[in-house]
Amino acid sequence: MSQLKLQEKDFKPIHYSEAEAEKIAGESTSYWKDAWRRFKKNKLALFGVVMIAFLAVMSFIGGPISGENYYTNDLMKANQSPSAEHWFGTDNLGRDLFARTWYGAKISLFIGLAAAFIDLIIGVIWGSVSGFFGGKVDEYMMRIADILYGVPYLLVVILLMVVMPQGLWTLILAMTITGWINMARIVRGQVMQLRSEEYVMAAQSLGASNLRIMGRHLVPNTFGPILVTLTLTIPSAIFTEAFLSYLGLGVPAPLASWGTMSSDALPALQYYPFQLFFPAFFICLTMLAFNVIGDGMRDALDPKER
């Protein structure tokens, strides 16, 4: 077999300057830009974002669109089925269910977001301090959290409802007394992993204070798990509000939420099932939307998926 002989004319010199040789062919992508790119590929998660945006917009414009308000009683129109005049029908007091449904969306979403935000603030502070200092500080702080977690949730709510006047903020307070513990445990675990990293040691050697290290280096690097936990906390708070309202511990009249609407519709379920269908449907839709967003964010923010 003949051997292939290469000649000088078979080679072509490549003329590149030093700047061109060092040039990166691909575009530099940040962590958050890459996470957003991967999140957009998740169609189900984008569907969840669209649904939440739709519910948020309708919670403000739903009442004016119907031309009705959520609290006016008209017994002459009680228990009417969905029609051109009342798109979702009316309840046993003649109140327009379309207006009440979208006003209830505003209350339910506000409760979910407010409870999740309070859980975020308390959980991040508690978990970051506990995880960063460790030792006795971590032991005492987490034992306090364990004790609070062991208190029956419904008992705390009932006691607060007895001691404090029934209202929206009392309900939010009852939900957040122990709701922050899960967030604190997740943040604590992340901070304990990160506190031994080289950049934390470098910041300590340069004289950075503990507060600065936690605020500038540790907590920002836990944003991924924090955001995922936050998106899963919101539907849990909405469902808890609906459950408490079903037990008669929800927001007081004349305020309306999806939970109170479901509770009011239950006695007439056999004859007027549409009164329960609409609030129950939007509770399920909201929980599904937030859960698929949380799943999408978990996948998008996972550095192992890059």
C-alpha positions as CSV (number, residue, x, y, z in Angstrom):
1,M,0.0,0.0,0.0
2,S,1.5,3.3,-1.1
3,Q,2.2,5.9,1.6
4,L,0.6,9.3,1.2
5,K,3.3,12.0,0.9
6,L,2.5,15.5,2.0
7,Q,4.1,18.5,0.3
8,E,4.6,22.1,1.3
9,K,1.8,23.3,-1.0
10,D,-0.7,21.1,0.9
11,F,-0.4,23.4,3.9
12,K,-1.8,26.9,4.2
13,P,-0.6,29.2,6.9
14,I,-3.2,30.9,9.2
15,H,-2.7,34.5,9.8
16,Y,-4.3,35.6,13.1
17,S,-3.4,38.5,15.3
18,E,-2.9,37.9,19.0
19,A,-6.2,39.7,19.7
20,E,-8.1,37.4,17.3
21,A,-6.5,34.3,18.7
22,E,-7.7,35.3,22.2
23,K,-11.2,36.1,21.0
24,I,-14.0,33.9,22.5
25,A,-16.2,32.5,19.7
26,G,-19.3,32.1,21.9
27,E,-21.2,34.8,23.6
28,S,-20.6,35.1,27.4
29,T,-23.7,34.1,29.3
30,S,-24.4,34.9,32.9
31,Y,-26.0,32.5,35.4
32,W,-29.3,34.3,35.4
33,K,-29.4,34.8,31.6
34,D,-28.7,31.1,31.1
35,A,-31.4,30.2,33.7
36,W,-33.9,32.4,31.9
37,R,-33.0,30.8,28.6
38,R,-33.7,27.3,30.0
39,F,-36.8,28.5,31.8
40,K,-38.3,29.8,28.5
41,K,-37.9,26.3,27.0
42,N,-40.3,24.9,29.6
43,K,-43.7,25.4,28.0
44,L,-45.6,24.3,31.1
45,A,-43.8,26.8,33.3
46,L,-44.5,29.6,30.8
47,F,-48.2,28.5,30.8
48,G,-48.1,29.0,34.6
49,V,-46.7,32.5,34.3
50,V,-49.4,33.4,31.8
51,M,-52.1,32.1,34.1
52,I,-50.8,34.0,37.1
53,A,-50.6,37.2,35.1
54,F,-54.1,36.6,33.8
55,L,-55.5,36.1,37.3
56,A,-53.6,39.1,38.6
57,V,-55.0,41.4,35.9
58,M,-58.6,40.0,36.2
59,S,-58.5,40.5,40.0
60,F,-58.4,44.3,39.3
61,I,-60.6,44.6,36.2
62,G,-63.0,41.7,36.7
63,G,-65.4,43.7,38.8
64,P,-65.6,46.8,36.5
65,I,-66.1,44.5,33.5
66,S,-69.1,42.9,35.0
67,G,-70.6,46.2,36.1
68,E,-71.5,44.7,39.5
69,N,-69.9,44.8,42.9
70,Y,-69.1,41.9,45.2
71,Y,-71.2,42.9,48.2
72,T,-74.6,44.1,47.0
73,N,-77.5,41.8,48.0
74,D,-80.5,41.4,45.8
75,L,-82.7,38.5,47.1
76,M,-84.9,38.8,43.9
77,K,-81.9,37.5,41.9
78,A,-80.7,34.8,44.4
79,N,-79.3,31.5,43.1
80,Q,-79.5,32.4,39.4
81,S,-77.7,30.2,37.0
82,P,-74.9,31.7,34.7
83,S,-76.5,33.9,32.1
84,A,-75.7,37.0,29.9
85,E,-76.6,39.2,32.9
86,H,-74.6,37.3,35.5
87,W,-71.8,35.4,33.8
88,F,-71.0,33.1,36.7
89,G,-74.5,33.3,38.2
90,T,-75.5,34.6,41.7
91,D,-75.2,33.2,45.2
92,N,-78.0,32.7,47.8
93,L,-78.0,36.4,48.6
94,G,-78.2,37.5,45.0
95,R,-74.6,38.7,44.8
96,D,-72.9,38.5,41.4
97,L,-70.4,35.6,41.4
98,F,-68.3,36.9,38.6
99,A,-67.5,40.1,40.6
100,R,-67.0,38.1,43.8
101,T,-64.8,35.6,42.1
102,W,-62.3,38.2,40.9
103,Y,-62.5,40.1,44.1
104,G,-61.8,36.8,45.9
105,A,-58.8,36.4,43.5
106,K,-57.4,39.7,44.8
107,I,-57.8,38.6,48.5
108,S,-56.5,35.1,47.9
109,L,-53.5,36.2,45.9
110,F,-52.7,39.0,48.4
111,I,-52.8,36.5,51.3
112,G,-50.6,34.0,49.4
113,L,-48.0,36.7,48.4
114,A,-48.0,38.4,51.8
115,A,-47.6,35.2,53.8
116,A,-44.8,34.0,51.4
117,F,-43.0,37.4,51.7
118,I,-43.1,37.3,55.5
119,D,-41.9,33.7,55.4
120,L,-39.1,34.8,53.1
121,I,-37.9,37.6,55.3
122,I,-38.0,35.7,58.6
123,G,-36.7,32.4,57.1
124,V,-33.7,34.0,55.2
125,I,-32.6,35.9,58.3
126,W,-33.1,33.0,60.7
127,G,-31.5,30.4,58.4
128,S,-28.5,32.5,57.3
129,V,-27.6,33.5,60.9
130,S,-28.0,29.9,62.1
131,G,-26.0,28.4,59.3
132,F,-23.2,31.0,59.3
133,F,-22.4,31.0,63.0
134,G,-23.1,27.3,63.7
135,G,-22.2,25.8,67.1
136,K,-24.4,26.8,70.0
137,V,-26.1,29.5,68.0
138,D,-27.3,27.0,65.4
139,E,-28.3,24.6,68.1
140,Y,-30.5,27.0,70.0
141,M,-32.0,28.6,67.0
142,M,-33.0,25.3,65.3
143,R,-34.4,23.9,68.5
144,I,-36.6,26.9,68.8
145,A,-37.7,26.3,65.2
146,D,-38.3,22.6,66.0
147,I,-40.5,23.5,69.0
148,L,-42.6,25.9,66.9
149,Y,-42.9,23.3,64.1
150,G,-44.2,20.8,66.6
151,V,-47.1,23.0,67.7
152,P,-50.3,22.0,65.9
153,Y,-51.0,24.6,63.2
154,L,-54.7,24.6,63.5
155,L,-54.4,25.1,67.3
156,V,-52.3,28.2,66.7
157,V,-54.8,29.7,64.3
158,I,-57.8,29.1,66.5
159,L,-56.0,30.6,69.5
160,L,-55.1,33.7,67.5
161,M,-58.6,34.0,66.2
162,V,-59.9,33.9,69.8
163,V,-57.3,36.4,71.2
164,M,-57.2,38.8,68.2
165,P,-60.1,40.2,66.2
166,Q,-60.9,38.1,63.1
167,G,-59.5,39.8,60.0
168,L,-57.2,39.6,57.1
169,W,-54.0,40.4,58.9
170,T,-54.8,38.1,61.8
171,L,-55.2,35.3,59.2
172,I,-51.8,36.2,57.6
173,L,-50.2,36.3,61.1
174,A,-51.5,32.9,62.0
175,M,-50.2,31.4,58.7
176,T,-46.7,32.9,59.2
177,I,-46.0,32.0,62.8
178,T,-44.7,28.6,61.8
179,G,-44.7,29.0,58.0
180,W,-41.2,30.4,57.8
181,I,-39.5,27.3,59.3
182,N,-39.2,25.4,56.0
183,M,-37.5,28.4,54.3
184,A,-35.1,28.8,57.3
185,R,-34.1,25.1,57.1
186,I,-33.4,25.4,53.4
187,V,-31.3,28.6,53.7
188,R,-29.4,27.2,56.7
189,G,-28.4,24.1,54.7
190,Q,-27.2,26.2,51.8
191,V,-25.3,28.7,54.0
192,M,-23.5,25.8,55.8
193,Q,-22.3,24.5,52.5
194,L,-21.1,27.9,51.2
195,R,-19.5,29.3,54.4
196,S,-16.3,27.2,53.8
197,E,-15.8,28.4,50.2
198,E,-12.7,30.3,49.3
199,Y,-14.4,33.6,48.5
200,V,-15.9,33.6,52.0
201,M,-12.5,33.0,53.6
202,A,-11.0,35.7,51.4
203,A,-13.7,38.2,52.5
204,Q,-13.0,37.3,56.2
205,S,-9.2,37.7,55.7
206,L,-9.8,41.2,54.2
207,G,-11.8,42.2,57.3
208,A,-15.3,42.0,56.0
209,S,-18.0,42.0,58.7
210,N,-20.2,39.0,59.3
211,L,-23.2,41.0,58.2
212,R,-21.5,42.0,54.9
213,I,-20.4,38.4,54.2
214,M,-24.0,37.1,54.7
215,G,-25.6,40.0,52.7
216,R,-23.1,40.2,49.8
217,H,-21.8,36.7,49.4
218,L,-23.9,34.0,51.1
219,V,-27.5,34.9,50.8
220,P,-27.2,36.0,47.1
221,N,-25.7,32.6,46.3
222,T,-28.8,30.9,47.8
223,F,-31.3,32.7,45.6
224,G,-32.0,29.7,43.5
225,P,-33.4,27.4,46.3
226,I,-35.0,30.5,47.9
227,L,-37.0,31.4,44.8
228,V,-38.1,27.8,44.2
229,T,-39.3,27.5,47.8
230,L,-41.0,30.9,47.5
231,T,-43.0,29.8,44.5
232,L,-44.1,26.7,46.3
233,T,-45.0,28.6,49.5
234,I,-47.6,30.9,47.7
235,P,-50.0,28.1,46.6
236,S,-49.6,26.5,50.0
237,A,-50.7,29.7,51.7
238,I,-53.6,30.1,49.3
239,F,-54.8,26.6,50.0
240,T,-54.4,27.1,53.7
241,E,-56.6,30.3,53.5
242,A,-59.2,28.3,51.6
243,F,-59.1,25.5,54.2
244,L,-59.4,28.0,57.1
245,S,-62.3,29.8,55.4
246,Y,-64.0,26.5,54.9
247,L,-63.9,26.1,58.7
248,G,-65.3,29.6,59.3
249,L,-61.9,31.0,60.3
250,G,-61.2,33.0,57.1
251,V,-61.7,36.6,56.2
252,P,-64.8,38.2,57.7
253,A,-67.8,39.4,55.7
254,P,-68.3,41.4,53.5
255,L,-64.8,40.5,52.3
256,A,-64.8,37.6,49.8
257,S,-62.1,35.1,49.0
258,W,-62.2,31.8,47.1
259,G,-62.2,30.0,50.4
260,T,-65.2,31.9,51.8
261,M,-67.1,31.5,48.5
262,S,-66.5,27.7,48.6
263,S,-67.7,27.6,52.2
264,D,-70.8,29.6,51.4
265,A,-71.6,27.4,48.3
266,L,-71.4,24.1,50.1
267,P,-74.9,24.0,51.6
268,A,-76.5,24.4,48.2
269,L,-74.0,22.1,46.3
270,Q,-76.7,19.6,45.3
271,Y,-79.0,22.3,43.7
272,Y,-76.5,25.0,42.6
273,P,-73.2,23.3,41.9
274,F,-72.0,26.3,39.8
275,Q,-71.6,28.3,43.0
276,L,-68.8,26.0,44.2
277,F,-67.3,25.2,40.7
278,F,-65.9,28.6,39.9
279,P,-63.9,29.3,43.2
280,A,-62.8,25.7,43.4
281,F,-61.6,25.8,39.8
282,F,-59.6,29.0,40.2
283,I,-58.0,27.6,43.5
284,C,-56.9,24.5,41.6
285,L,-55.7,26.6,38.6
286,T,-53.7,28.9,40.8
287,M,-52.0,26.1,42.7
288,L,-51.2,24.3,39.5
289,A,-49.7,27.4,37.9
290,F,-47.5,28.2,40.9
291,N,-46.4,24.6,41.2
292,V,-45.4,24.3,37.5
293,I,-43.5,27.7,37.8
294,G,-41.7,26.3,40.8
295,D,-40.8,23.1,39.0
296,G,-39.6,25.1,36.0
297,M,-37.5,27.4,38.2
298,R,-36.0,24.5,40.0
299,D,-34.8,23.0,36.7
300,A,-33.6,26.3,35.3
301,L,-31.7,27.3,38.4
302,D,-30.0,24.0,38.9
303,P,-26.3,24.5,38.0
304,K,-26.0,20.7,37.2
305,E,-28.4,21.2,34.2
306,R,-26.2,23.8,32.5
